[in-house]
């Protein structure tokens, strides 16, 4: 199977045309993306050590706020709760910590957590979902290819 960093990069590349199209109606054309390592759980390491991949689209010098910090914060909320951070913001605000971002924009699909920040929260969440789904489907494709390329030993019947 391909390594997860490569899969995350490919997932982002796969959805970039849709992101570019979305930028046509969004407030800004800047975005920071954070993909968490799906093999690491919150109780196994610090958040920063579990970040698998990050990418910035646009020019950070033009950002009115630090979207990279916000994207990491959104991803951290989702990673620690195994749920998109919109759930905290709409249904369980008692779970929001003092230093949490007050905007949503993450998505969780299985063990894949993605957080984005830079445009409207609903679009950040949409992009996070696209990337998470693309990541998993690329992983499935790689897994199925590896299975097909692995010779099977004949079963011995007693």
Phi, psi and omega per residue, in radians:
X1 nan 2.577 3.062
X2 -1.130 2.681 3.102
X3 -1.286 2.746 -3.025
X4 -1.170 -0.544 3.094
X5 -1.091 -0.800 3.130
X6 -1.088 -0.725 3.114
X7 -1.104 -0.718 3.114
X8 -1.108 -0.773 3.098
X9 -1.055 -0.775 3.136
X10 -1.126 -0.659 3.120
X11 -1.097 -0.786 3.111
X12 -1.088 -0.799 3.129
X13 -1.056 -0.680 -3.120
X14 -1.090 -0.659 -3.083
X15 -1.660 -0.049 -3.122
X16 -0.991 -0.694 3.082
X17 -1.036 -0.651 3.094
X18 -1.205 -0.662 3.090
X19 -1.091 -0.800 3.118
X20 -1.026 -0.714 3.116
X21 -1.141 -0.713 3.125
X22 -1.134 -0.600 3.110
X23 -1.031 -0.406 -3.139
X24 -1.154 -0.445 -3.137
X25 -1.985 -0.134 -3.117
X26 -1.393 2.879 -3.141
X27 -1.157 -0.618 -3.078
X28 -2.323 3.029 3.086
X29 -2.149 0.589 3.105
X30 -2.117 2.587 -3.105
X31 -2.799 2.490 2.968
X32 -2.115 2.374 -3.074
X33 -2.075 2.363 3.079
X34 -2.221 2.195 3.084
X35 -2.037 2.185 3.139
X36 -1.516 2.668 3.106
X37 -1.270 2.037 -3.093
X38 -1.233 -0.142 3.140
X39 -1.610 -0.056 -3.077
X40 -2.049 2.299 3.128
X41 -1.760 2.738 -3.095
X42 -1.001 -0.500 -3.126
X43 -1.456 -0.045 -3.092
X44 -1.685 -0.367 -3.131
X45 -2.898 3.069 3.060
X46 -1.269 2.698 -3.130
X47 -0.930 -0.873 -3.071
X48 -1.019 -0.589 3.141
X49 -1.311 -0.267 -3.119
X50 -1.674 -0.046 3.084
X51 -1.254 2.137 -3.111
X52 -1.524 -0.756 -3.014
X53 -2.725 2.477 3.041
X54 -2.367 2.572 3.078
X55 -2.611 2.491 3.072
X56 -1.922 2.335 3.020
X57 -1.986 2.257 -3.098
X58 1.705 -3.039 -3.047
X59 -1.813 1.910 -3.128
X60 -1.030 -0.402 3.135
X61 -1.192 -0.327 3.137
X62 -1.657 -0.043 -3.094
X63 -1.195 2.336 3.050
X64 -1.302 -0.394 3.073
X65 -2.462 2.967 -3.122
X66 -1.431 1.550 -3.110
X67 -1.121 -0.460 3.100
X68 -1.155 -0.726 3.090
X69 -1.136 -0.720 3.129
X70 -1.127 -0.732 3.132
X71 -1.106 -0.738 3.097
X72 -1.109 -0.687 3.133
X73 -1.141 -0.742 3.089
X74 -1.088 -0.752 3.117
X75 -1.133 -0.684 3.137
X76 -1.105 -0.746 3.110
X77 -1.036 -0.816 -3.118
X78 -1.186 -0.683 -3.098
X79 -1.137 -0.749 -3.093
X80 -1.297 -0.384 -3.106
X81 -1.878 -0.046 -3.095
X82 0.911 0.649 -3.098
X83 -2.746 2.509 3.085
X84 -0.926 2.461 -3.043
X85 -1.217 -0.147 3.029
X86 -1.090 -0.540 3.124
X87 -1.106 -0.686 3.084
X88 -1.140 -0.740 -3.025
X89 -1.284 -0.480 -3.080
X90 -1.847 -0.623 -3.042
X91 -1.960 -0.486 -3.039
X92 -2.358 1.004 -3.121
X93 -1.122 -0.255 3.078
X94 -1.140 -0.315 3.129
X95 -1.480 -0.168 -3.115
X96 -1.281 2.259 3.133
X97 -1.568 2.812 -3.106
X98 -0.978 -0.596 -3.093
X99 -1.711 0.187 3.102
X100 -1.332 2.607 3.010
X101 -1.176 2.428 -3.110
X102 -1.640 0.291 3.081
X103 -2.123 2.564 3.084
X104 -1.628 3.005 -3.127
X105 2.745 0.393 3.106
X106 -1.998 2.961 3.101
X107 -2.629 2.482 3.104
X108 -2.151 2.248 3.089
X109 -2.311 1.832 -3.017
X110 1.137 -2.105 3.109
X111 -1.745 0.069 -3.124
X112 -1.580 2.188 3.123
X113 -2.095 2.236 3.102
X114 -2.275 2.397 3.048
X115 -2.227 2.399 3.115
X116 -2.293 2.651 3.032
X117 -2.659 2.501 3.087
X118 2.662 -0.555 3.112
X119 -2.112 -2.832 -3.125
X120 -1.043 2.545 -3.077
X121 -0.949 -0.736 -3.117
X122 -1.143 -0.585 3.076
X123 -1.329 -0.624 3.044
X124 -1.011 -0.761 3.136
X125 -1.153 -0.704 3.120
X126 -1.057 -0.816 3.128
X127 -1.118 -0.725 3.092
X128 -1.019 -0.731 3.133
X129 -1.137 -0.791 3.118
X130 -0.971 -0.823 -3.091
X131 -1.169 -0.764 3.136
X132 -1.064 -0.797 3.133
X133 -1.151 -0.740 3.118
X134 -1.097 -0.737 3.123
X135 -0.991 -0.887 -3.094
X136 -1.130 -0.722 -3.127
X137 -1.207 -0.616 3.032
X138 -1.148 -0.650 3.082
X139 -1.138 -0.720 3.096
X140 -1.081 -0.778 3.128
X141 -1.040 -0.796 3.132
X142 -1.116 -0.752 3.125
X143 -1.070 -0.823 -3.134
X144 -1.124 -0.667 3.103
X145 -1.121 -0.775 3.118
X146 -1.090 -0.694 3.099
X147 -1.102 -0.739 -3.126
X148 -1.169 -0.548 -3.118
X149 -1.494 -0.078 -3.103
X150 -1.674 2.050 -3.140
X151 -1.169 2.447 3.122
X152 -1.666 2.366 3.036
X153 -1.387 2.410 3.109
X154 -1.121 2.508 3.107
X155 -1.321 2.409 3.104
X156 -1.616 2.100 3.140
X157 -1.649 2.241 -3.131
X158 -1.536 nan nan
